[in-house]
Amino acid sequence: MAKQKMLEDLFHDTLKDIYFAEKKILATLPKMAKAAQSAELKAAFEKHRTETEGHVARLEDVFGAIGKKPVGKTCAAIMGITEEGAEIMEEYKGSPALDAGLLAAAQAVEHYEISRYGTLRTWADELGLKDAVALLEATLAEEKTTDETLTKLAESAVNIAAEAA
């Protein structure tokens, strides 16, 4: 008879999912920065790449806190979101709407990450993993800040430029 899955199993599986997602995002951000036409958007992508390296390191610490090896599991959600971003880069290359599309794709990634980190933080708390809670909370806060920064950039410049052209 198969072992019944518990919250700690779900926590570990979801941790593997977001670990894969962060690694995929690390590979995608330089392409988005290169494609961005706005210097501000390019800088935002480059800054978030550095932060994402820290997110990966924190996740590795969370794996260590639960006595597991850091390993990813293919995340269909992030694959789909990054695929949409790649389509935007191709279909809108050179277009005034390119940056608006890139920014929207980046926010889809951020919203996914915010959802995952919030869930993982809550589960870590339920499981009594205090060290993991602090690590996940730190990343969650950074993801929320990035989302807010992207929203401000969209509203103050990127969407206006896409519409005005």
MOKAKA-V196721 format. One record per backbone hydrogen bond with DSSP energy under -1.0 kcal/mol. NH is the residue of the N-H (numbers start at 1). CO is the residue of the C=O. E is the energy in kcal/mol with one decimal. If there is no record, write none. Layout:
NH & CO & E
NH & CO & E
This chain:
10 & 6 & -2.0
11 & 7 & -2.9
12 & 8 & -2.1
13 & 9 & -2.6
14 & 10 & -2.5
15 & 11 & -2.3
16 & 12 & -2.1
17 & 13 & -1.8
18 & 14 & -2.4
19 & 15 & -2.0
20 & 16 & -2.2
21 & 17 & -2.3
22 & 18 & -2.8
23 & 19 & -1.9
24 & 20 & -2.4
25 & 21 & -2.6
26 & 22 & -2.3
27 & 23 & -1.5
28 & 24 & -1.5
29 & 25 & -2.8
32 & 28 & -1.9
33 & 29 & -2.8
34 & 30 & -2.2
35 & 31 & -2.0
36 & 32 & -1.9
42 & 38 & -2.6
43 & 39 & -2.3
44 & 40 & -2.1
45 & 41 & -2.4
46 & 42 & -2.3
47 & 43 & -2.6
48 & 44 & -2.3
49 & 45 & -1.6
50 & 46 & -1.5
51 & 47 & -2.0
52 & 48 & -2.7
53 & 49 & -1.7
54 & 50 & -1.3
55 & 51 & -1.8
56 & 52 & -2.4
57 & 53 & -1.9
58 & 54 & -2.4
59 & 55 & -2.5
60 & 56 & -2.3
61 & 57 & -1.7
62 & 58 & -2.2
63 & 59 & -2.7
64 & 60 & -2.0
65 & 61 & -2.2
66 & 62 & -1.3
67 & 64 & -1.3
68 & 63 & -2.9
73 & 16 & -1.5
79 & 75 & -2.0
80 & 76 & -2.2
81 & 77 & -2.4
82 & 78 & -2.6
83 & 79 & -1.9
84 & 80 & -2.1
85 & 81 & -1.9
86 & 82 & -2.2
87 & 83 & -2.2
88 & 84 & -2.2
89 & 85 & -2.3
90 & 86 & -1.9
91 & 87 & -3.3
92 & 88 & -2.4
95 & 92 & -2.8
98 & 95 & -1.5
101 & 97 & -2.2
102 & 98 & -2.8
103 & 99 & -2.7
104 & 100 & -2.1
105 & 101 & -2.3
106 & 102 & -2.4
107 & 103 & -2.3
108 & 104 & -1.8
109 & 105 & -1.8
110 & 106 & -2.4
111 & 107 & -2.8
112 & 108 & -1.8
113 & 109 & -2.7
114 & 110 & -3.0
115 & 111 & -2.0
116 & 112 & -2.5
117 & 113 & -3.3
118 & 114 & -2.2
119 & 115 & -2.1
120 & 116 & -3.0
121 & 117 & -2.5
122 & 118 & -2.1
123 & 119 & -2.7
124 & 120 & -2.8
125 & 121 & -2.1
126 & 122 & -2.3
127 & 123 & -2.4
128 & 125 & -1.3
129 & 124 & -3.1
130 & 128 & -1.3
133 & 129 & -2.4
134 & 130 & -2.0
135 & 131 & -1.9
136 & 132 & -2.9
137 & 133 & -2.6
138 & 134 & -2.0
139 & 135 & -1.7
140 & 136 & -2.6
141 & 137 & -2.4
142 & 138 & -1.7
143 & 139 & -2.6
144 & 140 & -2.3
145 & 141 & -2.1
146 & 142 & -2.5
147 & 143 & -2.3
148 & 144 & -2.3
149 & 145 & -2.5
150 & 146 & -2.6
151 & 147 & -2.3
152 & 148 & -2.4
153 & 149 & -2.4
154 & 150 & -2.6
155 & 151 & -2.6
156 & 152 & -2.5
157 & 153 & -1.8
158 & 153 & -2.1
159 & 154 & -2.0
161 & 157 & -2.7
162 & 158 & -2.1
163 & 159 & -2.0
164 & 160 & -2.5
165 & 161 & -1.3
